Amino acid sequence: MNDWQRKSPLDWETYVNKLVKVVAVEKHEYEGWVLTVDPISATIVLATFPENEKASITFVMGHAVQEVEILREGDNDMKQRLARILAPEESQAYSPEELEKRKNALKTWLETNHIPVAEQGELGRTLCVAGVLTIDPPYGPEQCSSSNEIILSRVQGLVQGYFEKQH
């Protein structure tokens, strides 16, 4: 067991959200932001942000780690950016105003395409399509729910197409 593997989860936690340089066996070096450290294997999960690309994830196996050097602390923006990597898209924070805007825009678009839609629930946050399908916040294809798989598939396709046109 190496020194890194002997550390406790509390020790490893001090590296999270920090830019580090990891020296591994055979002089391999990795640089990135620590997303997490696996408490069983001591594997370090690093994130890097290549220009104009989505985050890149690297795993450095715990048994290969020889040295970890902290290069820089993460600021709040970086902490949020790192948190978004692991968070499912639907849980990314939308303000109540943004959610209302998304709901109304999708509802208007569905109505424009002659698809019957109504708001339901205590706060009217859920859209109900043709009485057989619901769309919950933040109103993407993943939030569509129906026991009728054919309708579910078709409406998810429509919603996906709608959002692709928006971006």
Disulfide bonds with the S-S distance in Angstrom:
none
